[in-house]
């Protein structure tokens, strides 16, 4: 009998949780729908963020100046600056480094094919702290590379969400 009560209580708790989540407007994130069909990412052979964004957008990516009279892209994402920084944030009593802060700063803007600014110049910054141990330098370098790659992916996700809210009336 107590097993039935526990099952019933667990079922009711699950039902309450689902009802609360549905009532607050919770919805799983779906793929973004962009207001444009084609986009260019500059620099075309750029650093990590531009390359990863280009990979994500896939077939929608077009060159800024198409060949053979092709149509120009409807939107252009200009990656103006991608800066990776590493600063010391912690030292021990003898002055040896114990902790770094890694940062990636990306400045970008979005403009239409007519040059009109759809999103003004915006900066996205990601930060991660990493401990340092001089006896494990190679492992810490690998961890640093992994953290930079993770921050870059986070920035691309934020960029995608910002592109999804751009409203653009495409002109023929």
N, C-alpha and C positions, 0 to 999 in steps of 0.2 A: 504494500500500500504506500509506503514512503517513497518507493521508486516512482510510482505513478505521480505522486505529488511533486517530486523533483522534476520529472519530465514536463508536467503541466506548468510548473513555475518557470522552467527554462524556456518553454515555448511562449509563455506570456511575456517574459522579459524580451525575447527576440521580437515579438510582435510590437511591443511598446517602442523598442529601438527603431524598427523600420518605420513606424508611424511618425515618430519624432523627426527622423531624417527626411521623410517625404514632406512633412509639414513645414520644415524650415527652408525648403527649396533646394535641398541637396540634389545634385545631379552629377553623374560621372562625366568626366571631361571627354568630349568627343573630338574628332578631327576638326581643324579650323577650316572655315569657309572664307576665302578671301574675296574682296570686291573686284579683283582683277584676275584675268586669265593668264597673263604673261608678265614676267618680271625679269629685270636684270639686276645682278649683284655686282657692285664694283668695290674693290678692284677684282677683276675677273680671275686673275691668278694671284689672289691675295693670301693673307695669313689664315690662321685656323678658323676663325669665326666665319669669314666669307666663304671659305671652302665647305665648311659643315652646313651652312645655310643653303648653299647651292646644291649640295647633296640632298638635303631634305626637300627642297622645292622641286627637284627633279626635272620633269619634262616642261614645267612652266617657265624655266629659265631660258632667256634669250640673250643674245649679245646686245649691247647698247646700240651699236651701229650695225644693223643686219646687212648681209650681202644680198646681191641680186634683187634689190627692190622689195625685200621682205618688210613686213610691218614691224615698226619699233615696239618695244615692250610697253605695256600700259603703265607700269610702275618701275621705278629704279630705286634700289636700296643702296645708298652710298655708305660704305663702311669707311668713315673718315679717319679713324685712328683705332688701333688695337695695341694697347700697351700692357706689358707684363712687368710687375714690380715685385721685389723681394726685399723686405725690410726687417731689421732685427727688432724684436719686441721684448726679449728677455735674455738676461745674462746671469751667470752665477757670481758668487763672491769674488772669484779670481778673474772675472772679466771675460770668461769664455761664453760663447753664444749657446743658449739653451732653447730658444724659440724664435721662429721667423713668422712673419705674416706674408702670405702670397696674395697678390691682387692682380686682377685683369680689369682694365678699363677699356670699354668700347664706346666710341662716339659714332653715331650713325644718323642718317636722315633718310626720309623717303620722299620722292618727288614723282610727279606724273610725267608722261611723255612730253607734255608741253612745258615742262620746267617748273610747274606750280608745286609748292611745297605741301605735301600731304601730311607729313609729320616733321616738325622742326627738329633741329639738331638736338639729340638726346644722348645722355651718357648712362650706360649700365655698368655697375661695378660689382664684382664678386670678390669676396675675401675668404681666405681660409688660414687658420693657424696650424703650424706644423712644429713639432718639437724637433730638436736636433741633438744628435749624439755623435761625437767624433769617432767613436769606435764602430759605427755602422753607416759610414758615409755613402756607400753604394746603395744600400737599402733606402736611405733617406732621399737620395737623388731619384730613385724609382718612385718613391711615394710622392715626391714633389711633382714629377711628370704626370702621375695619375691625378693628383689634385688639380693641376692646371687643365688637364683634359676634362675633368668633371666640371670645373668652373666654366669652361668654354661651352660645354653642352648645356649648362644652365642658362648661359647668356643667349644661346640660340633658341632655347625654349621661350625665354622672355621676349626675344625679338619676334618669334612666330606669333605669340599672343598679341603683341602690339600691332603687327601687320594685319591680324584678323579684325581689328577695330577700325582700320583705315577705311573711310568711306570715300569712294571714288566713282564718279559718274564717267565711265569710259566714253570717250568721244570716238565716232567712227573714223 
